Amino acid sequence: MEMDKRGFTTKRAERGFTLIELLVVIAIIALLSTVVLASLNNARDRARDARRASDVQNLRTALELLRHDNRGNPYDAGGNVLCIGENTGASCWGGDGSGSTAFATELAKYLKSLPKDPTPNRFYGHYTYKAPGNYWLGSTVAGGTGSYAIMWVPEEGATEESCKATGGTFGKWVGDCPSGGSCRQCGLVVK
């Protein structure tokens, strides 16, 4: 208790935060949380692309073992696009490919489990395989006898940088782009 000039006792007023101070603090917290969430999403995208790079290397190793056991010939997909991890006839890869039970059975000899793209619900949310022949990389990389291709699309779409970061080559579709899809994918052509 304090005494004022007239001799009355008064309670000392406890000072609190003003409304403006509270609003400033809330605005700063909101700004910081936005920055943190944005960087977290980028980290998730990079992690999914790192998994893609690992999956592609594992697939390549399995396909090389398969080719070795097949007297140097890659698995013949008849020039079709086969979606890895899809062992049914269901359409995938933007409708241009399908799963193959026979191919899945062959790969299962060399892999514990068939890898699936970390975000499979996208239009091109599968790893795909094609052999023999020329590949969608068309003018970028030629295929040929005894070669095969593994194809995928990074998290934010295919660019020169994202393909290189995930272990592949950037390529564009030659001709019409499938409706609703991307005309740019990453690929690894093994000769």
Backbone bond lengths (Angstrom), bond angles and torsions (degrees), N, CA, C in turn:
res aa  C-N    CA-C-N  psi(-1)  N-CA   C-N-CA  omega(-1)  CA-C   N-CA-C  phi
1 M - - - 1.436 - - 1.522 109.19 -
2 E 1.310 114.39 140.78 1.460 120.79 177.69 1.519 109.01 -122.10
3 M 1.298 114.44 158.72 1.471 120.53 178.05 1.519 107.99 -106.19
4 D 1.345 115.44 137.25 1.456 117.88 175.29 1.529 109.34 -88.41
5 K 1.313 117.92 -176.24 1.465 122.77 -176.23 1.524 112.42 -61.09
6 R 1.295 116.98 -27.18 1.464 119.78 -176.21 1.524 111.29 -91.65
7 G 1.330 117.65 -0.13 1.450 119.45 178.06 1.509 114.81 92.92
8 F 1.302 117.50 4.04 1.461 120.35 177.22 1.527 109.92 -83.86
9 T 1.284 114.82 144.96 1.464 118.48 175.26 1.533 108.68 -85.59
10 T 1.297 113.54 138.25 1.474 119.36 179.84 1.519 109.18 -131.93
11 K 1.288 113.96 152.23 1.467 119.43 173.67 1.524 107.79 -84.96
12 R 1.295 114.15 138.95 1.456 117.89 177.75 1.527 108.25 -74.52
13 A 1.295 118.09 129.98 1.466 121.93 179.95 1.530 109.30 -72.50
14 E 1.329 115.76 129.32 1.458 120.10 176.80 1.515 108.12 -82.15
15 R 1.304 113.83 129.79 1.453 118.61 -175.47 1.526 109.26 -85.61
16 G 1.314 118.05 133.20 1.467 123.77 176.78 1.517 109.62 -115.21
17 F 1.333 115.62 -173.28 1.454 120.46 178.18 1.525 109.26 -86.43
18 T 1.307 114.41 144.15 1.461 118.56 176.52 1.529 108.83 -80.98
19 L 1.294 115.92 164.79 1.459 121.49 179.00 1.527 111.02 -60.92
20 I 1.307 117.82 -39.89 1.470 122.02 -179.90 1.530 110.02 -63.09
21 E 1.312 117.26 -43.67 1.459 120.81 179.30 1.534 110.65 -61.74
22 L 1.313 116.46 -43.28 1.462 119.89 178.41 1.527 111.86 -63.06
23 L 1.318 117.27 -42.25 1.464 121.00 179.56 1.530 111.29 -65.16
24 V 1.317 117.79 -38.36 1.465 121.15 178.05 1.531 109.95 -63.46
25 V 1.313 117.93 -44.56 1.466 122.04 179.61 1.526 110.57 -63.26
26 I 1.315 116.91 -43.13 1.471 120.76 178.81 1.527 110.47 -62.80
27 A 1.332 117.35 -41.22 1.470 121.20 179.67 1.530 110.61 -64.39
28 I 1.324 117.88 -39.96 1.461 121.27 179.35 1.529 110.30 -66.28
29 I 1.319 116.90 -42.95 1.468 120.68 178.33 1.530 110.33 -62.50
30 A 1.319 118.11 -42.49 1.464 121.74 178.85 1.528 110.94 -62.45
31 L 1.315 117.46 -42.69 1.458 121.79 179.76 1.530 110.71 -63.82
32 L 1.317 117.01 -45.27 1.459 120.93 178.99 1.529 112.00 -63.91
33 S 1.315 117.31 -40.32 1.469 119.55 179.36 1.524 111.33 -66.99
34 T 1.323 118.53 -33.99 1.458 121.72 176.88 1.523 110.60 -64.23
35 V 1.319 116.92 -43.64 1.464 121.02 179.01 1.526 110.50 -63.79
36 V 1.325 116.94 -43.52 1.465 120.96 -179.51 1.529 110.68 -64.15
37 L 1.324 118.37 -44.24 1.463 121.19 -179.84 1.522 111.91 -64.93
38 A 1.329 117.15 -38.47 1.465 120.23 178.76 1.523 110.60 -64.39
39 S 1.321 117.11 -43.00 1.469 119.04 179.74 1.527 110.79 -70.02
40 L 1.320 117.84 -31.16 1.460 121.27 177.10 1.527 110.70 -65.11
41 N 1.337 117.10 -42.34 1.464 120.35 177.68 1.523 111.13 -63.52
42 N 1.343 117.56 -40.26 1.466 120.29 177.22 1.517 110.48 -63.33
43 A 1.309 117.35 -39.00 1.461 120.75 178.73 1.530 110.53 -64.80
44 R 1.311 116.93 -38.68 1.472 120.46 177.47 1.521 111.11 -64.06
45 D 1.341 116.44 -43.02 1.468 120.25 177.83 1.526 110.77 -60.51
46 R 1.331 116.79 -45.03 1.465 120.71 179.27 1.530 110.82 -63.57
47 A 1.319 116.85 -38.12 1.469 120.18 179.19 1.527 110.74 -65.27
48 R 1.341 117.47 -41.93 1.470 119.74 178.10 1.529 110.85 -65.03
49 D 1.341 117.37 -38.28 1.462 119.76 177.82 1.528 111.40 -68.88
50 A 1.330 117.52 -34.59 1.468 120.32 175.90 1.531 109.89 -64.44
51 R 1.320 115.92 -38.64 1.467 119.24 176.74 1.524 110.46 -64.96
52 R 1.331 116.82 -39.93 1.467 119.67 177.31 1.523 110.64 -59.53
53 A 1.332 117.09 -45.10 1.463 120.81 179.84 1.526 110.36 -59.70
54 S 1.324 116.96 -42.62 1.465 121.52 178.51 1.530 110.92 -65.29
55 D 1.329 116.25 -44.96 1.467 120.52 179.15 1.526 111.76 -60.27
56 V 1.335 116.45 -42.37 1.464 120.49 -178.89 1.526 109.95 -63.70
57 Q 1.331 117.52 -40.68 1.465 119.78 178.10 1.528 111.13 -65.82
58 N 1.330 116.94 -39.90 1.470 120.07 177.00 1.525 111.04 -64.37
59 L 1.337 116.14 -40.84 1.467 119.65 177.35 1.521 111.01 -63.27
60 R 1.321 115.72 -42.40 1.463 118.94 -179.37 1.532 110.11 -62.13
61 T 1.322 116.82 -42.99 1.463 120.34 178.48 1.530 110.33 -60.97
62 A 1.332 116.85 -46.31 1.472 120.59 179.43 1.528 111.06 -62.59
63 L 1.333 116.51 -41.51 1.468 119.83 -179.41 1.527 111.66 -68.71
64 E 1.328 116.56 -33.38 1.469 119.54 176.16 1.525 110.71 -68.21
65 L 1.335 116.59 -39.46 1.466 119.85 175.90 1.529 110.35 -63.97
66 L 1.335 115.81 -41.71 1.462 120.56 177.36 1.523 110.47 -62.18
67 R 1.333 116.29 -42.86 1.470 120.06 179.52 1.538 109.92 -63.99
68 H 1.315 116.77 -42.27 1.474 120.47 178.45 1.527 111.36 -59.72
69 D 1.339 115.90 -46.19 1.467 120.42 179.64 1.528 112.24 -69.14
70 N 1.336 116.41 -17.62 1.464 122.50 -178.44 1.535 110.24 -101.43
71 R 1.330 116.34 28.77 1.476 123.06 178.23 1.527 112.88 58.16
72 G 1.318 116.59 39.98 1.464 120.70 175.40 1.508 115.33 85.98
73 N 1.322 117.81 -0.68 1.467 120.49 -179.40 1.523 110.12 -101.22
74 P 1.324 117.69 135.14 1.464 118.91 175.87 1.527 110.54 -70.94
75 Y 1.315 115.71 163.67 1.467 120.92 176.22 1.519 108.12 -59.70
76 D 1.302 117.58 127.43 1.465 121.57 -177.11 1.520 109.99 -86.02
77 A 1.312 115.41 110.60 1.467 121.18 177.76 1.520 110.82 -94.48
78 G 1.328 116.71 7.73 1.456 120.58 179.17 1.522 112.79 64.68
79 G 1.319 116.77 26.79 1.456 120.42 -179.05 1.518 113.53 78.51
80 N 1.339 117.19 1.71 1.467 121.12 179.62 1.525 110.86 -86.40
81 V 1.323 115.51 160.22 1.455 121.65 173.68 1.526 107.56 -90.17
82 L 1.338 116.68 121.09 1.464 121.48 177.86 1.522 108.75 -108.16
83 C 1.311 115.91 131.00 1.456 120.52 179.69 1.521 109.60 -88.46
84 I 1.317 115.75 119.83 1.457 121.92 -177.84 1.524 108.56 -74.87
85 G 1.314 115.76 134.17 1.459 120.43 -179.12 1.513 112.66 93.00
86 E 1.311 117.03 -7.89 1.462 122.05 176.16 1.522 106.95 -111.32
87 N 1.322 117.90 105.33 1.463 119.18 -176.57 1.526 112.40 -100.24
88 T 1.300 115.56 24.44 1.459 119.51 175.77 1.515 108.35 -119.27
89 G 1.284 116.99 -179.62 1.455 121.01 177.29 1.513 112.83 -85.51
90 A 1.333 117.35 12.14 1.462 120.95 -177.64 1.524 111.10 -62.51
91 S 1.304 115.35 144.02 1.456 121.47 179.70 1.533 110.01 -71.64
92 C 1.318 115.02 142.95 1.461 120.44 177.60 1.527 108.33 -152.33
93 W 1.298 116.15 -175.47 1.470 123.35 179.33 1.521 110.87 51.24
94 G 1.317 114.37 51.50 1.448 119.85 178.12 1.518 113.63 67.62
95 G 1.345 116.71 22.88 1.454 120.25 179.00 1.510 114.00 89.78
96 D 1.360 117.41 -6.78 1.463 120.14 -178.38 1.524 113.34 -88.53
97 G 1.307 117.77 -9.02 1.454 119.62 -177.64 1.505 111.60 -135.30
98 S 1.330 114.33 174.26 1.458 119.60 176.84 1.524 108.24 -150.02
99 G 1.315 115.14 163.83 1.452 120.06 176.13 1.519 110.17 -76.49
100 S 1.325 115.66 161.18 1.450 120.96 179.60 1.517 108.33 -139.26
101 T 1.320 116.32 119.06 1.459 121.09 179.00 1.523 110.35 -63.40
102 A 1.331 117.50 -40.48 1.464 121.06 -179.31 1.528 110.79 -63.11
103 F 1.321 116.23 -43.49 1.463 120.30 179.89 1.529 110.39 -66.41
104 A 1.327 116.88 -42.16 1.466 121.04 178.64 1.526 110.53 -61.50
105 T 1.325 116.94 -39.30 1.460 121.46 178.71 1.525 111.05 -64.58
106 E 1.328 116.85 -41.72 1.464 120.83 178.17 1.521 111.33 -64.32
107 L 1.335 117.78 -44.97 1.471 121.24 -179.70 1.522 111.78 -67.26
108 A 1.317 117.16 -32.79 1.470 121.41 -177.92 1.529 111.96 -62.21
109 K 1.333 117.46 -19.66 1.468 120.57 177.15 1.531 111.18 -68.30
110 Y 1.333 116.88 -23.36 1.456 121.39 -172.83 1.531 113.67 -115.93
111 L 1.305 117.58 -11.06 1.466 121.83 -178.48 1.525 109.61 -126.21
112 K 1.323 116.18 140.81 1.466 119.57 176.24 1.523 110.86 -60.32
113 S 1.317 114.62 -45.60 1.469 120.29 176.03 1.519 107.96 -145.87
114 L 1.309 115.92 150.01 1.459 120.03 -179.80 1.521 109.25 -73.21
115 P 1.314 116.93 129.41 1.466 118.77 -178.88 1.521 111.41 -70.50
116 K 1.304 114.64 144.89 1.468 120.77 175.02 1.513 108.39 -122.81
117 D 1.296 116.31 146.09 1.454 121.04 178.57 1.529 109.44 -56.28
118 P 1.337 118.36 138.87 1.471 120.82 -178.26 1.530 114.22 -61.20
119 T 1.322 118.23 -23.26 1.469 121.31 176.16 1.525 108.54 -126.72
120 P 1.330 117.42 77.62 1.461 121.30 -171.25 1.525 115.17 -73.53
121 N 1.305 118.74 -10.55 1.469 119.35 -176.13 1.519 113.06 -86.62
122 R 1.321 117.11 7.63 1.457 120.35 175.65 1.525 109.82 -81.19
123 F 1.318 117.47 165.34 1.462 122.89 -179.67 1.533 110.46 -56.33
124 Y 1.337 116.59 -43.04 1.466 121.69 177.99 1.522 109.94 -113.32
125 G 1.318 117.37 49.51 1.454 122.13 -175.95 1.515 114.08 -90.33
126 H 1.325 117.68 47.66 1.461 121.91 177.28 1.518 108.85 -144.06
127 Y 1.320 115.46 156.31 1.458 120.66 165.24 1.519 104.93 -87.46
128 T 1.306 117.27 139.98 1.459 119.66 -178.88 1.519 110.79 -127.92
129 Y 1.310 114.30 159.75 1.460 123.12 -178.53 1.517 108.34 -132.18
130 K 1.332 115.24 141.86 1.463 118.73 175.94 1.529 108.45 -146.14
131 A 1.315 115.95 134.14 1.460 121.84 174.40 1.520 107.66 -164.71
132 P 1.283 120.60 150.98 1.456 126.90 -13.69 1.513 110.29 -87.03
133 G 1.327 116.26 -175.94 1.457 120.42 170.66 1.505 114.17 117.09
134 N 1.323 114.04 -170.09 1.456 120.41 176.95 1.516 107.76 -85.43
135 Y 1.303 116.37 148.79 1.451 120.64 -171.82 1.513 110.73 -112.14
136 W 1.315 114.93 171.02 1.458 121.16 -179.17 1.510 111.55 -57.88
137 L 1.328 118.58 -18.03 1.455 120.29 177.62 1.523 109.78 -66.42
138 G 1.317 115.19 -14.13 1.459 123.04 172.40 1.511 115.74 38.78
139 S 1.326 116.59 -102.15 1.450 120.46 -174.25 1.522 112.31 -74.52
140 T 1.335 118.12 -14.16 1.459 120.37 -176.94 1.522 111.38 -82.39
141 V 1.314 118.05 -51.99 1.462 122.56 -177.47 1.522 108.06 -137.35
142 A 1.309 117.09 129.15 1.463 120.50 178.94 1.520 109.73 -90.22
143 G 1.296 115.45 149.26 1.458 120.67 177.64 1.511 109.98 -91.80
144 G 1.311 116.46 -114.88 1.454 120.79 177.62 1.515 112.03 118.55
145 T 1.308 115.59 179.65 1.459 122.24 -177.76 1.524 110.24 -61.60
146 G 1.319 115.62 134.28 1.455 121.00 177.48 1.512 114.97 80.40
147 S 1.321 117.94 5.96 1.458 119.99 -178.66 1.523 110.40 -107.78
148 Y 1.316 115.13 164.54 1.457 121.16 174.36 1.524 108.03 -147.88
149 A 1.325 116.02 165.34 1.464 120.61 -179.57 1.520 110.00 -132.63
150 I 1.331 115.04 142.41 1.453 122.96 170.30 1.521 105.24 -112.98
151 M 1.327 117.62 133.43 1.461 121.08 -176.55 1.520 110.87 -127.83
152 W 1.346 115.80 149.48 1.464 122.20 178.98 1.516 109.16 -161.70
153 V 1.345 115.98 168.77 1.458 122.11 176.96 1.532 108.10 -126.29
154 P 1.339 117.84 122.95 1.471 120.23 177.09 1.524 111.94 -63.01
155 E 1.316 115.22 170.57 1.462 122.67 -173.15 1.526 113.51 -54.45
156 E 1.315 117.78 -49.16 1.461 120.92 -176.89 1.525 112.29 -99.99
157 G 1.309 116.78 23.35 1.458 120.31 179.88 1.517 110.84 94.69
158 A 1.313 115.74 164.66 1.457 121.13 -175.89 1.519 111.21 -89.23
159 T 1.301 115.11 128.83 1.458 123.51 171.06 1.522 106.49 -136.23
160 E 1.321 116.71 170.01 1.467 119.94 176.94 1.526 110.14 -53.35
161 E 1.353 116.11 -45.28 1.462 121.16 -176.03 1.531 112.11 -69.28
162 S 1.345 116.98 -45.77 1.464 119.21 -176.68 1.524 111.33 -67.85
163 C 1.327 117.70 -34.06 1.461 120.09 177.54 1.520 110.95 -68.33
164 K 1.327 115.84 -43.72 1.465 120.05 178.91 1.525 110.36 -63.24
165 A 1.344 117.05 -39.69 1.464 121.42 -179.56 1.525 112.20 -66.21
166 T 1.320 117.60 -29.13 1.465 120.27 179.93 1.529 112.06 -99.44
167 G 1.326 117.11 11.63 1.456 121.06 171.76 1.510 116.15 89.72
168 G 1.321 118.37 20.49 1.453 119.22 -176.79 1.508 113.96 -131.08
169 T 1.307 114.08 -168.93 1.450 123.62 178.74 1.520 108.07 -114.82
170 F 1.309 116.41 140.20 1.457 122.25 178.41 1.523 109.37 -77.29
171 G 1.319 116.48 138.91 1.446 120.20 177.01 1.508 111.78 -146.90
172 K 1.324 115.65 153.72 1.462 121.83 177.23 1.518 108.48 -118.29
173 W 1.315 114.42 150.13 1.459 118.91 174.55 1.514 108.51 -66.07
174 V 1.297 114.29 140.44 1.452 119.42 173.63 1.520 105.72 -96.53
175 G 1.310 117.06 121.29 1.458 120.55 -177.65 1.515 110.77 103.13
176 D 1.328 115.64 -152.80 1.458 120.74 -175.58 1.522 111.85 -73.02
177 C 1.317 114.43 140.53 1.464 120.83 176.08 1.521 108.15 -83.47
178 P 1.340 118.52 135.36 1.465 119.97 177.66 1.528 110.40 -59.39
179 S 1.316 116.90 140.96 1.456 119.83 -178.83 1.522 110.38 -63.77
180 G 1.311 115.41 134.42 1.457 120.91 178.62 1.513 113.75 79.68
181 G 1.311 118.34 -0.04 1.459 120.45 -176.73 1.507 112.88 -113.25
182 S 1.293 114.40 -169.20 1.447 122.06 179.62 1.513 108.69 -110.46
183 C 1.303 116.74 140.00 1.465 120.35 176.86 1.514 110.94 -90.74
184 R 1.316 117.05 6.63 1.460 120.70 -177.49 1.519 109.28 -127.62
185 Q 1.325 116.00 125.78 1.444 121.85 178.09 1.516 109.53 -137.10
186 C 1.320 115.83 168.55 1.452 121.69 172.95 1.518 107.25 -102.78
187 G 1.310 115.25 150.26 1.449 119.20 178.94 1.507 111.92 -150.34
188 L 1.285 114.37 157.92 1.453 122.55 175.58 1.510 106.11 -129.35
189 V 1.330 115.65 110.52 1.459 120.29 178.86 1.520 107.35 -99.23
190 V 1.320 115.88 123.19 1.457 121.88 -179.31 1.521 107.98 -109.76
191 K 1.312 116.38 123.74 1.473 120.70 -178.27 1.503 110.74 -101.31
